[in-house]
Amino acid sequence: MKDLRDYLKYLQSKGRLITINDRVNTELEITAYTDRANRDNVYESKTLLFTNVKDHNMPVVTNLFGSLSTMNELFSNTYANELLYNLSALKSQSGKISLIKTSKLLIDSKPKIIESQLSKYLTIPNLDHLPIIKCWPNDAGKFITFPIVITESPKDKSTNVGIYRMQVFDSLTTGMHWQAQKGGAIHAKDAEEMGKKLNVSVVIGTDPYNMISAVAPLPVGVNEFAFAGVVRGSQTVLMKNGKYPPVPANSEIILNGHVDPKEKRIEGPFGDHTGYYSIAQEYPVFHIESIYVKKDPVYAASVVGYSWHEDAVIGQFLFDFMKPIIKATNESITDVYLPPEGIFTNMCFVSIKKRFPGEAKKVMFSILGLGQLSFTKIIVVFDDDIDIRDLRKVAWALATRVEPQRDVQIITNATADSLDHTTNLPSF
Ligand SMILES: Cc1cc2nc3c(=O)[nH]c(=O)nc-3n(C[C@H](O)[C@H](O)[C@H](O)COP(=O)(O)O)c2cc1C
């Protein structure tokens, strides 16, 4: 898939794209349509292409990743599966290890950087020209909901790519909602320590491999565009972008600007994937210095909120995809599952083939120490005879096997997701 348009063609050929020619307002109406598209079958919902957006001549596409079948078709049997398999097989005598293949995959993954193609793009003066949506009635304003935020550490020049929502404050200023432990925030901290501002490029719309890799919970320092190269099976092509980090050569829309690590502003509330409005909190500010758009750009947005949307599909898919890494360091684990009903990292079920007393506790702490899984509020460790993907079996095991006083371990002052409105220690 060369770019986002190719992906849309692919979805259309599979009958998974609905084109909506009704005139829609960016305020609430695009959410209303997308929300309904997710109602019947959250794991197989259609992508929506809005061609007639009030006050704009740019189409908006939502729910790009609402189909688990599409995700499996895009990513199954890819090089990344093989890579993860090889890594987890390293320890197993019987594992089919192809170190040469693994090394080649890693070497080939390095993004290719070409000269800037920005002269082929048009420029627009400010954000008023983009069909940015307001999702829910009590949102603080309009939000760019699927921005691919690219930063480079001024210390070691490592690249990070993440999706962090951006609230529109005015036509050239937005919020930058990177949570404290995310790659972008860590690069901003590096810049702060060096007394510098951080140049940031933001892409709205690129090929699906780049978009999904930006969400993948990769360790800080691992370049998501390199990972995208591995899953795509061919190098990610980036283009030079002046003093800003290079961007995919197939970007639809590019926003270049900077974040001053010392500047913070209240961001939110925003109707989030927990089904609640996330609390307004202080976040960095993104100052836009230039905006480039393709000739006929497509604006990509994501809608989340109460009941499950494409975030459920993306989360489910990525977690299963990355599972070999968790299993590689916890031999007793037979399955790990983040039920979408538990808003992913709020709840984690693990099944183990227990080998010694206390092993459940070891597994629990190990999960709490793993990257974004450190946000997990509730971890339940089951014996391996329970199918942890069957919520009826889960309830039965909880009801019949737990003696709460003995079996429940409460960790005080635990780390908390900034989206968790129940905590006494926000963003801790
Ligand atoms: C639609 C969507 C919106 C997201 N919004 C945010 C956000 O506002 N802030 C945030 O920290 N993470 C957000 N995430 C999750 C991050 O993109 C994800 O944790 C990613 O792994 C971060 O990359 P990093 O580890 O390189 O920082 C969002 C994910 C999706 C799919």
The ligand as an ORCA input file, in Angstrom:
! r2SCAN-3c Opt
* xyz 0 1
  C      -6.554      7.374     18.307
  C      -5.488      7.363     19.372
  C      -5.303      8.464     20.185
  C      -4.311      8.467     21.159
  N      -4.143      9.574     21.942
  C      -3.136      9.615     22.838
  C      -2.895     10.802     23.590
  O      -3.605     11.793     23.460
  N      -1.847     10.800     24.463
  C      -1.034      9.722     24.627
  O      -0.066      9.813     25.409
  N      -1.252      8.568     23.945
  C      -2.280      8.499     23.052
  N      -2.496      7.354     22.327
  C      -1.678      6.165     22.592
  C      -0.271      6.304     22.032
  O      -0.271      6.626     20.678
  C       0.478      5.007     22.260
  O       0.608      4.824     23.653
  C       1.846      4.951     21.609
  O       2.462      3.725     21.901
  C       2.719      6.084     22.074
  O       3.953      6.011     21.437
  P       5.309      6.243     22.230
  O       5.456      5.089     23.175
  O       6.321      6.242     21.157
  O       5.192      7.513     22.933
  C      -3.488      7.327     21.340
  C      -3.680      6.210     20.509
  C      -4.673      6.217     19.547
  C      -4.865      5.019     18.670
*
